[in-house]
Amino acid sequence: MAAAPAAAGSGAGRGRRSAATVAAWGGWGGRPRPSNILLQLRQGQLTGRGLVRAVQFTETFLTERDKQSKWSGIPQLLLKLHTTSHLHSDFVECQNILKLLVEILMRPTISIRGQKLKISDEMSKDCLSILYNTCVCTEGVTKRLAEKNDFVIFLFTLMTSKKTFLQTATLIEDILGVKKEMIRLDEVPNLSSLVSNFDQQQLANFCRILAVTISEMDTGNDDKHTLLAKNAQQKKSLSLGPSAAEINQAALLSIPGFVERLCKLATRKVSESTGTASFLQELEEWYTWLDNALVLDALMRVANEESEHNQGASEENGLPHTSARTQLPQSMKIMHEIMYKLEVLYVLCVLLMGRQRNQVHRMIAEFKLIPGLNNLFDKLIWRKHSASALVLHGHNQNCDCSPDITLKIQFLRLLQSFSDHHENKYLLLNNQELNELSAISLKANIPEVEAVLNTDRSLVCDGKRGLLTRLLQVMKKEPAESSFRFWQARAVESFLRGTTSYADQMFLLKRGLLEHILYCIVDSECKSRDVLQSYFDLLGELMKFNVDAFKRFNKYINTDAKFQVFLKQINSSLVDSNMLVRCVTLSLDRFENQVDMKVAEVLSECRLLAYISQVPTQMSFLFRLINIIHVQTLTQENVSCLNTSLVILMLARRKERLPLYLRLLQRMEHSKKYPGFLLNNFHNLLRFWQQHYLHKDKDSTCLENSSCISFSYWKETVSILLNPDRQSPSALVSYIEEPYMDIDRDFTEE
């Protein structure tokens, strides 16, 4: 039978992938042809026929061979499928043929007189190959298969055989990618036994499927990411019970040794990953990982370069040359390992953010994930690019699609999830660095952080530097235009989140972090909003309540020109900078209530503190913070603007100046010719605040820890502002004139 045209189906790119995949799977029979495999790959790339010969067979011949070999009618079905798979053919007929192939594939599940039929692995492999390539080339087939839940569940059982594992995993991944409802792993027969019997290579591939099954389904609609919609969804979820993703996470965590094996995969060295797999087996796995057959360009280039290099070295040393047919180039093995680690780190990251977070934290600490990643940092995770680094066709080494780039980002996301509001964050340090934290506390005459004292020293990083210090080193060397800056700042900021620790701040200050941040904000005049937001957030956590940090700030921002550039960056987008404004406002309030010469000196000299202390400055921030958000547009990103405005008013209330601030807001409204607009909006925002935070323990704890203001004071202040008594000098309604009153608007999203 002739191979299908390379450009057939839903798109030329996916059609080319089909040809390459058929090549990787050795055609229909699964037996690769002899001779040089690289030459055949090159031929397949040029012809679009992979390793399959275009041979035409008569139906009579196929029928006769079918009877002899008991092929269950598959050859005749293939012939029919080929004749009906051209343009303008009968799509219904194609579907009927595919249905028959699926039935043949599932025959082992059908019992006849108490006995189950057997089907060979080779036949299963052929059927899977046909189904996969038809899904790639024919629009709508994948969705139809996804509708058959029993078939999808059955596919998992085919992964017990190593011969059909890769084909099955690839088909499942494509099907789950279009399935409307998430599959439940607890419905897979003998899931624990299935996963436990995977070797490490299979488990790494299986993580590609798990990435789909344990992540909450994204609607893709920005409106659905509003806090209103999330709250409504949470109420609905409470009545429905755990989501499919949560059930799947729990199912995986119940498998003995599952997390331990993931940690070993994530931390193993490239030399440890070389098993007994043949070149063809490794190459077969390669194709299942590649989303575009054009990557053959890069594959061929790397293979040729390393083959020539090895041959030259062998001739110089008088050693026999190892054929490229028997060994994959080392750079390809490194990239293979990187691709594995991408999926494994993603699964661990999702589990860290799930309902069983504390359980996962305990396990990955016990299995030494962090020290293992620290040992891989220089040689693999943040390795230097070589001239032959494998990248996809049409891309470059700095493209976000590059496996190297994606691994780094996934690694940083894992660190962020691991450190965020958890005592295990100190595992990112080594023993010497933990001793340094203790020395900082001792010198400052403050109690040592309890979490530092409780850290199991046998689980921390080893070597000269811990993982956090290594991250700081590469962060300071990162080019101005680098896409890593955002993720690096987020990962370091997560280490500082929670209850403010002077020792943690000084540890980072001593390593020049504040100066680096200010350089990026002021001297490089960073333009990326995402990077600016992450740097402002990090700067706020680094400086909060820390006199030494404000002294360092004033030393760096030592001219009016620099300070004006800094203010310009702050005022260009308060959504991005409001967390810094909040931290400086809180610090100012604490410093003003301290009797200390060092603090008094900073208060008198620091430009930033002097600027924030002015009432007109605070009112300008307050007006804009309230004006840029509305209940219908509140998201997890911009709700911080509402909380920052509340911090300003809470501190004003402490000083018995709350009525003054409300009166000034009213005047600013009138000056803008919009009486009532701002205060009505603020009233609605505070009503939503009560609904949102009074039912979410975690968020309220975060507010309390980050501000050092008791949550009861937050609640009291909001209640005072929402007081319906128009005679109360601290109630919002007292400053909204009757004709402009609009405070009872229903903003509930069903």
ZAMARGU-4260 file (C-alpha; in steps of 0.2 Angstrom, whole numbers, plus 5000, padded with zeros to 4 digits):
<rodrens>
0) 5000/5000/5000 | 5006/5017/4996 | 5011/5029/5010 | 4999/5043/5013 | 5004/5060/5006
5) 5014/5070/5018 | 5003/5085/5017 | 4987/5076/5019 | 4974/5080/5033 | 4973/5095/5044
10) 4989/5103/5040 | 5006/5101/5032 | 5015/5102/5048 | 5005/5088/5056 | 5006/5078/5040
15) 5024/5078/5041 | 5024/5073/5059 | 5013/5058/5053 | 5026/5052/5041 | 5040/5054/5053
20) 5030/5044/5067 | 5027/5030/5054 | 5045/5030/5051 | 5049/5029/5070 | 5037/5015/5072
25) 5045/5005/5058 | 5030/5006/5046 | 5015/4994/5048 | 5025/4979/5053 | 5036/4987/5066
30) 5052/4980/5058 | 5064/4994/5052 | 5073/4990/5036 | 5092/4987/5036 | 5106/4999/5031
35) 5110/5016/5038 | 5096/5022/5048 | 5101/5040/5047 | 5101/5039/5028 | 5084/5032/5028
40) 5078/5046/5040 | 5085/5059/5028 | 5076/5050/5013 | 5060/5050/5023 | 5062/5068/5027
45) 5064/5072/5008 | 5050/5060/5002 | 5038/5062/5016 | 5037/5043/5016 | 5047/5039/5031
50) 5054/5021/5031 | 5038/5014/5023 | 5040/5007/5005 | 5026/5011/4993 | 5020/4994/4988
55) 5003/4990/4980 | 4995/4973/4985 | 4979/4966/4977 | 4964/4962/4988 | 4965/4943/4983
60) 4983/4943/4989 | 4979/4951/5005 | 4964/4940/5009 | 4975/4924/5006 | 4989/4930/5017
65) 4976/4935/5030 | 4969/4917/5031 | 4987/4910/5033 | 4993/4923/5046 | 4977/4926/5055
70) 4978/4945/5054 | 4960/4947/5058 | 4956/4956/5042 | 4967/4971/5046 | 4976/4971/5028
75) 4959/4972/5019 | 4954/4986/5031 | 4970/4995/5028 | 4967/4994/5009 | 4950/5001/5010
80) 4955/5015/5022 | 4969/5019/5009 | 4957/5020/4995 | 4944/5031/5005 | 4957/5043/5013
85) 4959/5055/4998 | 4951/5072/4995 | 4932/5071/4993 | 4931/5053/4999 | 4917/5047/5010
90) 4922/5052/5028 | 4908/5041/5035 | 4916/5026/5027 | 4933/5030/5034 | 4925/5031/5051
95) 4917/5014/5049 | 4933/5006/5045 | 4942/5015/5060 | 4928/5008/5071 | 4931/4990/5065
100) 4950/4993/5069 | 4946/4999/5086 | 4935/4984/5089 | 4949/4972/5084 | 4961/4981/5096
105) 4948/4979/5110 | 4944/4961/5107 | 4955/4955/5122 | 4942/4963/5133 | 4928/4953/5126
110) 4924/4936/5134 | 4918/4922/5124 | 4912/4907/5135 | 4923/4912/5149 | 4939/4914/5139
115) 4947/4930/5132 | 4953/4931/5115 | 4972/4935/5113 | 4979/4948/5101 | 4998/4949/5097
120) 5008/4964/5102 | 5012/4967/5084 | 4994/4968/5079 | 4990/4980/5093 | 5005/4990/5088
125) 4999/4991/5070 | 4981/4996/5075 | 4988/5010/5086 | 4999/5016/5072 | 4985/5017/5060
130) 4973/5026/5073 | 4987/5038/5078 | 4991/5043/5060 | 4973/5044/5055 | 4970/5056/5070
135) 4985/5067/5064 | 4979/5067/5046 | 4960/5067/5047 | 4951/5081/5056 | 4938/5075/5069
140) 4944/5057/5072 | 4953/5061/5088 | 4937/5070/5095 | 4926/5054/5090 | 4939/5043/5099
145) 4939/5054/5114 | 4920/5052/5116 | 4922/5034/5119 | 4927/5034/5137 | 4928/5015/5138
150) 4940/5015/5124 | 4951/5028/5132 | 4952/5018/5148 | 4956/5002/5138 | 4971/5011/5130
155) 4979/5012/5147 | 4979/4993/5148 | 4989/4992/5132 | 5004/5001/5141 | 5008/4985/5151
160) 5017/4979/5136 | 5034/4988/5132 | 5031/4984/5113 | 5015/4995/5112 | 5019/5007/5126
165) 5025/5022/5116 | 5012/5021/5103 | 4998/5019/5116 | 5005/5034/5127 | 5006/5045/5111
170) 4988/5041/5106 | 4981/5043/5124 | 4990/5060/5125 | 4982/5066/5109 | 4965/5060/5114
175) 4966/5068/5131 | 4971/5084/5123 | 4954/5086/5115 | 4943/5077/5127 | 4930/5088/5135
180) 4929/5080/5152 | 4944/5075/5161 | 4947/5056/5163 | 4947/5049/5181 | 4963/5038/5184
185) 4954/5028/5198 | 4944/5020/5184 | 4959/5013/5176 | 4960/4994/5180 | 4975/4990/5192
190) 4982/5008/5190 | 4994/5005/5205 | 5001/4989/5197 | 5002/4997/5180 | 5012/5012/5186
195) 5023/5002/5198 | 5029/4991/5184 | 5034/5005/5172 | 5053/5007/5171 | 5060/5024/5173
200) 5059/5028/5154 | 5041/5023/5153 | 5037/5033/5169 | 5045/5049/5162 | 5034/5047/5146
205) 5019/5043/5156 | 5021/5060/5165 | 5016/5068/5148 | 4999/5060/5151 | 4998/5064/5169
210) 5001/5082/5165 | 4984/5082/5157 | 4975/5072/5170 | 4981/5081/5186 | 4979/5100/5180
215) 4963/5109/5182 | 4955/5111/5165 | 4957/5129/5159 | 4942/5137/5150 | 4953/5149/5140
220) 4941/5163/5144 | 4949/5178/5153 | 4932/5183/5160 | 4932/5166/5169 | 4948/5170/5178
225) 4939/5185/5188 | 4937/5182/5207 | 4919/5183/5205 | 4919/5168/5193 | 4931/5159/5204
230) 4921/5161/5219 | 4905/5155/5210 | 4915/5140/5204 | 4921/5136/5221 | 4903/5137/5228
235) 4898/5125/5214 | 4913/5113/5217 | 4909/5112/5236 | 4892/5104/5231 | 4900/5093/5218
240) 4914/5087/5228 | 4932/5085/5223 | 4936/5089/5205 | 4943/5075/5193 | 4960/5083/5194
245) 4960/5082/5213 | 4954/5064/5212 | 4968/5060/5200 | 4981/5068/5211 | 4975/5058/5226
250) 4975/5042/5215 | 4994/5045/5210 | 4999/5049/5228 | 4992/5033/5234 | 5003/5023/5223
255) 5018/5016/5233 | 5035/5024/5229 | 5027/5036/5215 | 5034/5052/5221 | 5051/5044/5226
260) 5053/5038/5208 | 5048/5055/5201 | 5062/5063/5212 | 5075/5051/5206 | 5070/5054/5188
265) 5071/5073/5191 | 5088/5072/5199 | 5097/5058/5190 | 5112/5063/5179 | 5113/5060/5161
270) 5126/5046/5163 | 5114/5037/5174 | 5100/5037/5161 | 5110/5027/5149 | 5103/5009/5149
275) 5103/4995/5137 | 5091/5002/5125 | 5097/5001/5107 | 5099/5015/5095 | 5083/5011/5086
280) 5074/5011/5103 | 5081/5027/5108 | 5077/5035/5091 | 5059/5028/5093 | 5057/5037/5109
285) 5064/5053/5101 | 5050/5054/5088 | 5036/5052/5101 | 5043/5068/5110 | 5045/5079/5095
290) 5029/5089/5089 | 5036/5093/5072 | 5045/5082/5060 | 5055/5097/5054 | 5066/5094/5070
295) 5074/5081/5059 | 5085/5096/5052 | 5092/5098/5070 | 5093/5080/5073 | 5103/5077/5057
300) 5114/5092/5060 | 5119/5086/5078 | 5121/5068/5072 | 5133/5073/5058 | 5143/5086/5068
305) 5146/5073/5082 | 5149/5059/5071 | 5162/5069/5061 | 5170/5075/5078 | 5171/5058/5085
310) 5178/5051/5069 | 5191/5064/5069 | 5196/5061/5087 | 5196/5042/5084 | 5208/5044/5069
315) 5220/5056/5079 | 5220/5043/5094 | 5221/5028/5083 | 5205/5021/5090 | 5191/5013/5081
320) 5176/5024/5077 | 5159/5020/5085 | 5146/5020/5072 | 5131/5033/5073 | 5120/5018/5070
325) 5124/5010/5087 | 5125/5026/5098 | 5115/5042/5099 | 5126/5058/5101 | 5129/5064/5118
330) 5120/5081/5115 | 5104/5072/5110 | 5105/5061/5125 | 5106/5077/5136 | 5091/5084/5127
335) 5082/5068/5129 | 5085/5069/5148 | 5080/5087/5148 | 5063/5083/5140 | 5060/5069/5153
340) 5064/5081/5167 | 5052/5094/5160 | 5037/5083/5162 | 5043/5076/5179 | 5045/5093/5186
345) 5028/5099/5180 | 5020/5085/5188 | 5029/5088/5205 | 5025/5106/5203 | 5006/5103/5201
350) 5006/5091/5216 | 5014/5104/5226 | 5000/5116/5223 | 4986/5103/5226 | 4976/5098/5241
355) 4989/5086/5247 | 5003/5099/5247 | 5010/5096/5264 | 5011/5077/5261 | 5020/5080/5244
360) 5031/5093/5253 | 5036/5080/5266 | 5040/5067/5253 | 5050/5077/5241 | 5060/5084/5256
365) 5063/5066/5262 | 5068/5060/5244 | 5081/5074/5243 | 5074/5083/5227 | 5081/5100/5231
370) 5099/5094/5235 | 5098/5083/5219 | 5093/5098/5208 | 5107/5108/5216 | 5119/5095/5210
375) 5112/5096/5192 | 5111/5115/5192 | 5127/5119/5183 | 5129/5104/5172 | 5111/5102/5166
380) 5098/5115/5172 | 5108/5131/5169 | 5122/5123/5158 | 5130/5134/5145 | 5123/5132/5127
385) 5134/5123/5115 | 5135/5127/5096 | 5126/5110/5093 | 5112/5113/5106 | 5096/5105/5099
390) 5082/5117/5094 | 5067/5116/5084 | 5067/5121/5066 | 5064/5139/5064 | 5068/5143/5082
395) 5084/5148/5091 | 5092/5144/5108 | 5083/5159/5117 | 5066/5155/5110 | 5053/5150/5124
400) 5050/5134/5114 | 5067/5128/5116 | 5068/5113/5128 | 5083/5121/5137 | 5072/5137/5140
405) 5057/5127/5145 | 5067/5117/5158 | 5074/5132/5166 | 5056/5140/5168 | 5049/5124/5174
410) 5063/5123/5187 | 5060/5140/5193 | 5041/5137/5194 | 5045/5122/5205 | 5056/5132/5217
415) 5042/5146/5218 | 5029/5133/5223 | 5041/5124/5235 | 5046/5140/5244 | 5030/5149/5245
420) 5024/5150/5263 | 5032/5134/5269 | 5046/5131/5282 | 5054/5118/5270 | 5061/5133/5260
425) 5077/5132/5271 | 5081/5116/5262 | 5087/5128/5247 | 5102/5132/5258 | 5117/5122/5263
430) 5124/5120/5281 | 5136/5134/5280 | 5122/5146/5274 | 5110/5140/5288 | 5124/5144/5300
435) 5125/5162/5292 | 5106/5165/5296 | 5109/5160/5314 | 5124/5172/5315 | 5113/5186/5308
440) 5100/5184/5321 | 5113/5183/5335 | 5121/5199/5329 | 5105/5208/5328 | 5100/5202/5345
445) 5084/5194/5339 | 5077/5176/5341 | 5082/5164/5328 | 5069/5159/5316 | 5061/5143/5323
450) 5060/5135/5305 | 5079/5137/5304 | 5081/5128/5320 | 5069/5114/5315 | 5077/5111/5298
455) 5084/5093/5296 | 5102/5096/5291 | 5103/5080/5282 | 5091/5085/5269 | 5098/5102/5264
460) 5109/5106/5249 | 5127/5100/5249 | 5142/5108/5241 | 5149/5126/5242 | 5133/5134/5238
465) 5115/5131/5240 | 5101/5131/5227 | 5095/5149/5232 | 5113/5156/5231 | 5116/5148/5214
470) 5100/5156/5208 | 5105/5173/5214 | 5122/5171/5205 | 5114/5167/5188 | 5100/5180/5191
475) 5113/5194/5192 | 5121/5189/5176 | 5105/5188/5166 | 5104/5199/5151 | 5092/5214/5151
480) 5080/5206/5138 | 5080/5189/5146 | 5063/5180/5148 | 5070/5172/5164 | 5070/5188/5174
485) 5052/5187/5179 | 5053/5168/5185 | 5069/5171/5194 | 5062/5186/5204 | 5046/5176/5208
490) 5056/5161/5214 | 5067/5172/5226 | 5052/5182/5231 | 5043/5166/5237 | 5057/5163/5249
495) 5053/5179/5257 | 5034/5178/5258 | 5025/5175/5274 | 5030/5182/5291 | 5044/5194/5288
500) 5061/5188/5293 | 5075/5200/5296 | 5088/5186/5294 | 5081/5180/5277 | 5082/5198/5271
505) 5100/5202/5277 | 5105/5185/5269 | 5100/5192/5252 | 5105/5210/5255 | 5123/5204/5258
510) 5123/5196/5241 | 5119/5212/5232 | 5101/5208/5228 | 5094/5225/5231 | 5107/5234/5220
515) 5104/5222/5206 | 5085/5225/5207 | 5087/5244/5207 | 5099/5243/5193 | 5086/5234/5182
520) 5072/5246/5187 | 5082/5262/5186 | 5098/5260/5176 | 5092/5248/5163 | 5075/5256/5162
525) 5066/5239/5160 | 5051/5240/5149 | 5043/5223/5152 | 5028/5225/5163 | 5029/5207/5169
530) 5047/5209/5174 | 5044/5226/5182 | 5030/5219/5193 | 5040/5204/5199 | 5055/5215/5203
535) 5044/5228/5212 | 5036/5214/5222 | 5053/5206/5227 | 5059/5224/5231 | 5045/5226/5243
540) 5047/5210/5252 | 5066/5213/5253 | 5064/5231/5261 | 5049/5229/5272 | 5052/5234/5290
545) 5071/5233/5286 | 5081/5249/5291 | 5097/5242/5283 | 5088/5240/5266 | 5081/5258/5266
550) 5099/5264/5270 | 5105/5253/5255 | 5091/5260/5244 | 5096/5278/5248 | 5114/5275/5245
555) 5110/5268/5227 | 5097/5281/5223 | 5108/5295/5227 | 5102/5308/5215 | 5086/5317/5212
560) 5087/5311/5193 | 5088/5293/5198 | 5074/5295/5211 | 5063/5303/5197 | 5066/5288/5186
565) 5062/5276/5200 | 5045/5286/5203 | 5041/5286/5185 | 5043/5267/5184 | 5031/5266/5200
570) 5018/5278/5193 | 5018/5270/5176 | 5007/5256/5182 | 5001/5254/5200 | 4994/5237/5197
575) 5013/5232/5195 | 5020/5242/5209 | 5007/5243/5222 | 5014/5229/5233 | 5030/5240/5234
580) 5019/5255/5239 | 5011/5245/5252 | 5027/5238/5260 | 5035/5256/5260 | 5019/5263/5268
585) 5019/5249/5282 | 5037/5252/5285 | 5035/5270/5287 | 5021/5268/5300 | 5033/5256/5310
590) 5048/5267/5309 | 5038/5282/5315 | 5033/5273/5331 | 5051/5267/5335 | 5063/5277/5346
595) 5080/5273/5338 | 5094/5284/5332 | 5097/5272/5317 | 5079/5273/5312 | 5078/5292/5315
600) 5093/5294/5303 | 5085/5284/5289 | 5068/5294/5291 | 5077/5310/5289 | 5088/5305/5274
605) 5078/5292/5264 | 5070/5300/5248 | 5057/5286/5247 | 5051/5287/5265 | 5049/5306/5264
610) 5039/5305/5248 | 5027/5292/5254 | 5025/5301/5271 | 5016/5316/5262 | 4997/5316/5263
615) 4995/5322/5245 | 5006/5307/5239 | 4996/5295/5249 | 4979/5302/5243 | 4985/5301/5225
620) 4990/5283/5227 | 4973/5279/5236 | 4963/5288/5222 | 4971/5279/5208 | 4971/5262/5216
625) 4952/5263/5219 | 4949/5270/5202 | 4958/5256/5192 | 4948/5241/5199 | 4930/5236/5199
630) 4921/5221/5206 | 4918/5214/5189 | 4936/5215/5184 | 4945/5209/5200 | 4957/5195/5197
635) 4971/5187/5208 | 4983/5199/5200 | 4975/5216/5203 | 4965/5212/5220 | 4981/5218/5228
640) 4977/5236/5223 | 4961/5234/5234 | 4971/5228/5249 | 4984/5241/5247 | 4971/5255/5247
645) 4964/5246/5263 | 4981/5247/5271 | 4983/5266/5268 | 4966/5268/5276 | 4969/5256/5291
650) 4985/5266/5295 | 4975/5282/5294 | 4962/5275/5306 | 4976/5271/5318 | 4980/5289/5318
655) 4962/5294/5319 | 4963/5302/5302 | 4951/5291/5293 | 4937/5304/5291 | 4950/5316/5284
660) 4956/5304/5270 | 4937/5300/5266 | 4934/5319/5265 | 4949/5322/5253 | 4943/5307/5242
665) 4926/5316/5240 | 4935/5332/5236 | 4945/5323/5223 | 4930/5316/5215 | 4922/5333/5213
670) 4938/5340/5206 | 4937/5326/5192 | 4918/5331/5189 | 4913/5313/5194 | 4904/5315/5211
675) 4900/5298/5219 | 4909/5288/5206 | 4924/5283/5216 | 4916/5281/5233 | 4902/5270/5226
680) 4914/5259/5217 | 4924/5258/5233 | 4909/5253/5243 | 4905/5239/5230 | 4923/5233/5231
685) 4922/5232/5250 | 4906/5222/5250 | 4915/5210/5238 | 4930/5210/5250 | 4919/5204/5264
690) 4912/5190/5253 | 4929/5184/5247 | 4940/5185/5262 | 4928/5180/5276 | 4926/5163/5269
695) 4944/5160/5264 | 4956/5156/5278 | 4972/5155/5268 | 4970/5172/5260 | 4966/5180/5276
700) 4981/5172/5284 | 4992/5179/5270 | 4985/5197/5273 | 4989/5196/5291 | 5007/5189/5290
705) 5012/5200/5276 | 5006/5216/5284 | 5008/5212/5303 | 4991/5219/5305 | 4978/5207/5313
710) 4965/5201/5302 | 4952/5207/5315 | 4958/5225/5312 | 4956/5222/5293 | 4938/5216/5296
715) 4934/5230/5308 | 4940/5243/5296 | 4929/5237/5282 | 4914/5236/5293 | 4916/5254/5299
720) 4918/5260/5281 | 4902/5250/5276 | 4892/5257/5290 | 4875/5262/5283 | 4873/5276/5296
725) 4875/5292/5286 | 4880/5301/5302 | 4895/5291/5305 | 4911/5301/5301 | 4920/5285/5295
730) 4907/5278/5284 | 4908/5279/5265 | 4889/5283/5263 | 4892/5299/5273 | 4903/5306/5259
735) 4891/5301/5244 | 4878/5314/5240 | 4860/5307/5239 | 4858/5310/5221 | 4874/5300/5217
740) 4871/5286/5229 | 4873/5269/5220 | 4879/5256/5233 | 4866/5242/5232 | 4871/5235/5215
745) 4870/5217/5213 | 4887/5210/5207 | 4885/5192/5211 | 4890/5181/5196 | 4879/5166/5194
</rodrens>
